[in-house]
Amino acid sequence: MRNKLGGYTLTALLFALCAMLSGCAGTGSGTEPYDRSLTVNIAADGERKEVSPLVYGQFIEHIETCIYDGIWSEKILDRKFYYEVGDSGLSPWTAAGNVASDEAYTYSGGHSVVISAGGSITQKDISLEEKGYTGYFYCATDEGCTVRITLMSGSSVSSADVTVPANGGTFQRAEYELESANKTISSGEYTLEVTQGEGRFDSLSLMPEDNYMGMRLDTLKKLKELNSPIYRWPGGNFVSGYDWQDGVGDRDRRPSRRNLNYMGLESDFADEDAMIASDIVKLRQLGFYGGIEPNDFGLHEFMAMCEYLGAEALMVVNAGLGTAEGAAALVEYCNGAADTKYGAERAANGRAEPYSIRYWSVGNEMQGDWQLGHILLGEYTQRHDLFAAAMKEKDAGIRIIACGDNASVWSDGMFASCGDSMDFIDEHMYAVQDNTDVFSHLNNMRSNLEYRIGNHRKLQQKYPQYADVRIAFNEYAYENVTNPSRLKDGMGIGVFLNTVLDNADVFEMCCYSSTVNATQGCITTEADGAVMQGAGYVLSLYRRWMQPYNVTSAVRYAADIQLDVSATVSEDGKTVSVAVVNPSEYAVLLDCALFENASKIERHTLTGDYYDSYNTTSREEMYLEDADGLNNAVAPAMSVSVFVVERG
């Protein structure tokens, strides 16, 4: 355990000194000191369970800043003017002078902004890094005009003048670049101002010039490190109010929509004034992107992200307010040949070859009365069967994941009525935090998961004809979080993964919730960069170093240590990887024949300064440590480690 200066704490040094003086720790090359010793048994040559590589998966949803300001690099809020410019409490834009909003003639389907001579619109609090920025907008003008785009932060001013020729009032795209004298914008909080002669203005964009197909390159680099094998998208509760066709085609013409799950249906309100009043409150609580979906990041963008990362896609269809016909159309759009109706539409949108997505979830948490389109179980089983049949008609090879909840009667009903129309069943879990006791914090994760596993095994026994239906555990994390994923939260994810590996026969996949920012994201973003957090470090460790087959392991219990261990072996049996969560303040020697007889031992570890450690772009409190050529296996205090052992 290191302090912020990078040295060892006094406590750890004293423990190590005492251990060496008492003869507990060896002193040869590659021998690490330790405070305590625990017996570990690993049956490396015993019965194996194959581990699905998809258990290290991820989940992204259109919520808070997971997509926008997280993965997507757009800097402008409400760039398509969903709300009238200057609409107090709703629009992030303010207007001065001769400015009017018009929803009768637009490019994006929201509003266009008519800015006459002397008029301007501004948006404040735009956080920028030190780099160049590029952008564009659409302008319709009868006589031609000059549009000035200006960024201002204190004495720092950068502007671009764009001449738009007369175009008969038809929207034309115009591009611009913003840079200072040294070719980069300085870091800071900026105000963007747009001034214009006579003309109509819409779909303004501003992105860092190093974006990758509209995505933040710093986030993508961290996602590469995370190395998830699969991403679930687009929700989550969001999907039950989402129309996938809003997210395809010309990005600048895709409509902005109210996020129905979080903002409410229009029918929920007595009148428009009541809805507007509610929207003002919700936008203040959720942030703009928590309430309004601009549809800039849609299906093609998601698939481009997966292809860049070398990951599979798990597509969730809207079984809430959506229809079976709409779900089937989505399958055809993604997987159909270019001569089918929706395959041709996909090709017209720039993708000739099918995406060939294998995994498809029918709905999200449809057991919950919080879900848009929720109906009772007896009705929903019929809906599921209708969706599954329509989707498989478009592609018989897809694998269907059904909504489950085995903590209630829901999963039982799905097995009983829909067993023939599901390949896997979805379970979700959010463990209770305990911020007073780290052992309890981890045990809450373990006991909750073990309860779900036990319930699933009972269902497999009750319905033996569906015993091969495994769990797709596609949302899990700690609940009610207000902080990034800390060191102790990462330890909890290690406990989750150890439990999954020890029950590998039950799981097809797991998707951590969520990948970026919201709900303790594996990665968090700031204006000046992206950083890995506790859950992300642990998932990347397991993904990189654990082997494809689980074997039995056991560790002697000690109340003041409470190690959590799982073991995996390579196909040829020569490499064994042992994952160890050590939540104690002791460095613990793993007393095990596997390590004593090894020809090589290396260790890959996440540790940190405190249980509550988390990282920012300017402060590192958690870090990875690698050690090889070891003569013993010691799990450092407050750590998650994977030991990779070569057998002689």
N, C-alpha and C positions, 0 to 999 in steps of 0.2 A: 504494500500500500504506500503510495508516494504522496508527498505533499505537492503543493503547486510549484515548488521550486525544482521538483524532479528528484529530490532525495528521499531516502526512507524515513518514515516517522520514527521518533524515539521509541515508541512502544514496540514497533516491529523489530528495531535493532536490538532491543533488550531481549525480546523473545528469541531472536536468532542466536545471540550471544549465549544465553542460558542453554539453548539446545545444544550448541557445540561443546560447551563446557561439560555438560552432562553426558556427552557421548551419543546423543540421540541422532545427530546428523553426521554424515560422512564428510570428509574434508578433501577428498580427491577431486580431480578434474571432472567437471560435469555433475558433481554431487551438490544438491541444493539443501540448504538448512531448512528445518521444520520445527514446529512447536508441539505438534501432536501426531499420533499415528492411528490409522483406522484400517482394519482388515477389509479388503475388497475381494470378492470372488467373481471371476469372469469365465464363463464356459465357452471359450473361444472356439472349441471344436464340437460344441453341442448343437442342439436343434437351432435352425435358422428360420427367421421370418424375413421375407423380402420387403424392403422399404421402398415405397413409391417415392421417387424424387420430387413429386409434386407436393409433399408435405411441407416444403419450405416456401410456399407460395405467398402471394400478396393480394391485397384488395385496395382498389382506388374507387372513390365515389365523388360525385359532384356535390361536395359539402364543404363549407368554410373555405379554406385556402388549399385544399388537397390538390385540385387541378389548377385553378387560376391563382397566380402568385406562388404556386408550388411547382407544378410541372410545366405549365404554359407560361410564356414569357411576355405576354401582352402587358403593357404598363398603364393603359388607359381604361378607366372604369366607364361603363355604359357608353362604349364607343359607337354603338348603333342607335343611341338616343331612344331607349325604350320609354323613358320618362321625358316629359317636356323639359327643355333646358330651363333651369332656374326654378323648377317646381320644388318648393321648400320641403326639406325632409326626405325627398325622394331622389331627385337628380343630384349627382355629384358635380354637375356643371352649374356655373353661375353665368348670367348674361348682363351685358352693359350696352346701352345705346340701341341701335336699330337691329333688333334680333327677334325672330319669330320662329316658333316650332310648327311643323305641318305634318300631319299623318296621312294626308290624302295622296301625296306624291313623294315616295321615298325610294331609296335603293335597298335598304335592309328590312323594311317592313315595320319599323318602329316609327320614328319621326325623322324628318329631315329638318335641318336648321337653315333658315334664310337669314343671311347676315348682309345687311346693307352697309353702305359707306358710313364709317364712324362706329360701327357695331363690333362687338367682340364677345367671345365666350372663353371662360377660364375654368381650369380644374386644378385644385391645390393638392399638396401632400403626396406628390409622386416621388417615390424613392428610387434613386438611380445610382448605379455603380459608375466607377471611373472607366468609361469606354465610349465608343461611338454608338449612335442610335440611328436606325433607319425607320421610315414609316411611309404611309400613303393615306390617301383619302379619295373620296368620290365627289365630284363637283358637277353640277348642271348649271350652265350659264348661257344666256342668249347673246350677250355682247362681249363676253370674255371678262376675266378679272384676275387680280393677283391676290393670292392667299399667303399670308405670313403666319408661320408657325414659330412660336417663341417659347423657349424654356428659360425660366428665371429662378435663381437661388441666390439671394443676397446680391453681391456684386457680379456674380457669374450669370452671363446672358449668352444664349446661343439662339440663332434664328435662321430660318430658311424662307426665302421668297419663291413661291411657285407660281408661274404664269400659266393660267388655264385659258386656252383659246375658246372663242365662241363655239358652242357645240349644239346649238339649237335646243337647249334645255334638256339634253340627254346626259345622264350621268356618265362621266368618264373618270377613269382612275388616274391619279397624279401621285408621283413619288417624291420623297424629300429625304434629306440627311441632316442630322443635327450634330455638330461637333464644335469644339472650341479651337483656339489657336493651335493647341498641341494635339489636335485631332481627336481628343476625347472629352467627354463631359465629365466634370468633376463629381465626386460622390456627394450626395446630399438630398435634401427634400426640395422638390421643384414645383413651380406653378407653370402649367402649360396654357398659353394664350393663343387663340386663333382669331385673326382679323381678316376681313375680306371685303372686296367690293361687291357689287350686285351679283348674287349667285346663291345656289342651294348646295348644301354641304351635308355629307353623310359618311358613315363607316370609316371613321378615323382610326388609324393604327399607329402605334409606336412600340418598337421592339429593339432590344440590344442587337447589334449587327452580327453577333456570334451565335444567334439562335440556330437550333437545328430543326428545320421544318416547323418553326413556331414554338419549339420547346426550349426550356432553359438548359443550356449545355452543362452548367454546374450541377443541376439536379440529375441529369442523365448520367454524368460521370459517377455520382454516388450510387445511382441505381445499377450501374455496371458493377460496382463493388458489391452491392447487395446480392446480385446474381440470382434473382428469383427465377424459378423455372416456369411460373404461370402467374398471370394477373387476371383478377376478377373485375368486371366492369359492366355497366355504369353504376350499379348500386346493388344492394342498399335500398333504403326507403325511397331514395330518389327515383328509382326505376319505375315505381308503381304509378308515377304521373308523367313518365317520359315517353315521347314519341320519337323513335329512332330516326324517322325521316327528317326531323328538324336538324339532325346532326350530319347530314350528307349534302353533297352539292357545293356550290360556290359559298365559301365560308362567309363572305361579306354579305351574302343575301340570306343566310340562315337567320330565322327569326329569334329574337330574344324572347324568353318566356319567364313567367313567374315560376319559381320552384314550388310546385303545387304541394309537395309533402310538407314543406316548412312554412310556406306562406298561406296555404289554404285555398280551397276551391272558391270560385266566384259565388257559387251557390251557398257557401257557408255564411255569407254576409247579407244583411238586410238590404243594403243598397251600395252604390259605388263609394259614397262618402265613408261608410263604415269600413269598406275594404281598404281605402286609401289610408285611413287613420291606423288601421292594423298594420298595413305595409310599412308605415313610417316607424312604428315601434319595432317590427321584426327586422327591418334593415339595420336599425341601430344595434340590435342584439346580435344579428347573424353576420353583419358585414354585407356589402353589396352582392358579392358572389354567393353568399349563403342564401340570398333571397331571389336573385335574378340570374337565370342561366342564359348566357349569350350564345351558346352552341358553337363556339369557336373550336372547342376540342370535342370532336365527334368521332364517328366510327373509324374513318380513315386515319385520323390523327392517332387514335388509340392503337390501331393496328401497326402504324408506322413506328410507334414507341415500342411495341412488342417485338417487331422485326429488328429494330436497332439493338434491343437488349437480348435478342436470341431467346425470347420467352414465348410460351404458348398463351393463347387467349382463352379465357372463360367468359362467355357471353351470357348475360342475364336478360331474359325477356320480360316484358311488362305483362304480368298476370293479374295486376290490380285493376287499373282503368283500361288496360289494353285488351286486345282480342286475339283469339287463336289465329285468325286470318293475318293479323299484323305480325304475329310471331313467326308464322310460316313464311311470310314475305321477307322477314329479316333473315331467316335461314337461307332462302333462295338468293337474297342479295349478297350474302357473305360466301356461300358455298356453291351457288348455281353456275352453270355454264353461261358463257356470254350470249348465247342465243335464247336464254330464258328471259321472261319479262324483267325480273329484278336483277338478274345477272347482266343484262344489257344496260340497265341503269347504272350498275356499279362500273361497268366498262366505260360508260359515258362520263363517269366521274373520275376517271383516271386509273382504274385498276382492271386490267383485262382478265388476269388470271384469278380464279377463285381464291379466297383466303383459307378455305378448307379447315374451318374451326371445328375441333372435335367435341369440346365440352360445352353444354348448354344448360343453364339453370332456368327452370320454369318458376318465375316469381321470386319474391324475397319476403320472408317472415309473414307469409299470408295467414298464419295462425293468429296474428296480433290485431286487436281492434284499433291499433294506432296506424295500421297499414291502409293506404288508399285502396278501395275496392275489396276490403275484407268481407268475407262471408263465412258462414258456419261450415264446419268440417264436412258434413254430409253433402253440402252443395259444392264445396271446393274440390272434393275428389273427382266429381264429374268434370269440373273446369280443367283440372290438371290433365285428365285423360284426353279431353278434347284438344288441349294445347299440344300434348305429346304426339298425338296421332297426326295432327296437321303439320307439325314440324318434321316428323319422320317421313312424311309423305314427300317432303322436299329433299330430304337427305336421310336415307335409311341408316347411314353409318354413324350418325351423331350419337353421343352419349348424354342421356337425360339425367339431370340432377333435380330431385323433387324437394319442395319445401318440407322441412321437418322440425319437430320440437319434441324430443323424447322426454323432456321434463314434464310434459303434459300428456294427454291422450292423443295428441295430433299425429305423431309419428306412427303410433299403433294403427290409427285409422288409415293413414297413407299406405302402410304395409298391407292392411286388410283389403283395401279397395283399389289400390293403384300399383300393386307389386309388379304387374306385368308391363307397366308403362314407365318404370323408372329404373335406371341403372345404378344410381347412388342417391343418398338422401342427405340433405343439407342440415347441419346443426350449427347453432351459434352460441357463444358463451362470452360473457364479460364478468371477470372475477372481481370480487370485492377487494378494494385496497385496504391495507392495514398500515398506516403510517407511524404506528407506535412500536411494532414488533416485526422485524424482518422475517423471522421464521413463520409467523402467522401469515404474513403477506404472501409468501411463497406457497404455503400450505393451502391457502384459499384457491389459488390457481390449480394446484394438484387435485384437491378433493372435488372441486367442481367438475373437472375433466373426468376424473375416475367415475364419478356419478353418471355422467353422460355415456361413458364407455360401457359401464355395467348395464345401463338401460338398453343400449343398442344390442348387446349380446343377448339379453333376454328376448328382444324382438326377433333376432335371428333364430333363437331356439323355438319361439312361438310359431314362427312362419318359416319352417325349414326349407320350403320351396324357394324362398328368397334369401337364403343364408349368404348368398354371394353379393347382396346389396351392402356396400360399404359406405362409410361416412365420408362426405365432403364437408369438412369442418371449415366453413368459408367466412366466418367472422369470429375472431377471438382477440381479447386484449383485457386490460383492466378497465373497470367502469368508472364513470364520473370523474374523469381526469381533468386537471387544469394545468398540468405541467408536461414538459417533454418526457419521453421515456428515459427514466433514470437508470442508474446502475442496478438498483434493486428490482426495477421493472424488467430489465434485461435478464436478471437472474430468474424472475418468474417465467419469462418466455423460455429459458433454458429448462426449467422444470416441466413446462408444457411439452416441449419437444422430447425430453427424455421419456415422458409418459406415452407420447404418441409412438416413439420408436419401440418401446417395450410392448406396445399393442399394435404393431405394424399391420397385422392381419385385418384390422378393423378399418384402416384409413386408406382412401384413395388420394386425398389431397387435404391441405389446410391452407387457408389464406389469412394472413395477419391483417388486422384492421387498426390503423391503415398505413399505407406506404409513406405518404408525405403529409406532414403537418397534423391534420385533424386526428383526434383520438389517438394520441401518443404515436405519431408517425415514426417509422424507422428512420426517416430523414426529416429534418426541419430546415426551412429556408429563411433567409433574411435577405435584405436588399443587396448585401455584398457577398452572398455565397450560400452554400448548402453544407450541412454537417450531418454526420451519422450520429444516431442516438442509441440508447441501450438495447432496445429490441432489434435494431438493425445490425448492430455489431454481432449479436448472438446468432441471429439467423444466417448472417454471412459466414460466421465461423462453422456452424453445423453444415451448411450447404457446401462449403469448400472441403472440409476435412473429414466428415463422417462417411462411412462406407455403406454399401448397398444392402447389407444383410444385418439384421439385429440378432444378437445372441443374449442369453440370460446373464444378468449381473446382479450382484447384491452387495450391500455395504453394511457393516456393523453400525447400529444406531448409537449416536451419542447426543444427548439432549442439548449440549452447548455447542454442537457443530452442525449436525443435521445435513450432511452431504447428500446430494441427489445425483445418481449415476446412471448412465446407460452405455451400452457397448455395441459396436458394430464391427463387421469383418468384411474384408474384400472377398470377391468370388473365389480366388485361389487360396484364401485362408492365410496368406502370408502377412497381411497388414490388418491390424486391429486398431480401431479408433475408439477411445473412451472419453465420453463427455462427462464433466464433473462440475456441478454447481456447488460452490463452497460459500455459503452466506455468513460464515463465522469470521471472527477476527483472528483466527489462528491459521498459520500455514500448516497444511495437513499432508503427511506422508501417506501414500496409498500402498499399504502392505499387501502385495499381490504377486503370485508366482509369475504372472504374465510379464510384469515389469522386471522382475529379478532375472528372468531368462531371456530378455529381449536382446537382439543384436543392435537395435537402435531405438532411441526414444526422443521424440521432439514434442514440444508443448506450444500451443497457440492459445493465448489468454486475453480475455477482457477483464480489466480491473479499473479502479478509480480511487479518487481521494476520499469519497464519502458514499454512503448508501444512496444518498439523494443526488449524487453527481449527475450532471448533464452537460452537454457541450454547447458552445456558441461559436460563431466565426472568430471571436476574439478571445475565447477562453476554453481551454481543454481540461476537463476534469475526469474524463474517461479516456482510455487508450488501450491499444493492442500491444501485447508483448509476445515475442517469439523466442524460443530457446530450443537448441538442438544439441546433440551429443551428450544427452543427460545420462547419468548413471542411476538415477532414481526418479520417481514420479511424485512431485509435490504440488498440491493444489494451493496456490497462493491465497492469502486471506482476501475475503470480499471479491470473489472472482467467478468467472465462468471459463472453463478451460476445455480444450480438446487435446488429448494426448494421442499422438500417432505412433504406433509401436510396430516395428518390423521384427518378425520372428525369425530366429536363426534356423 
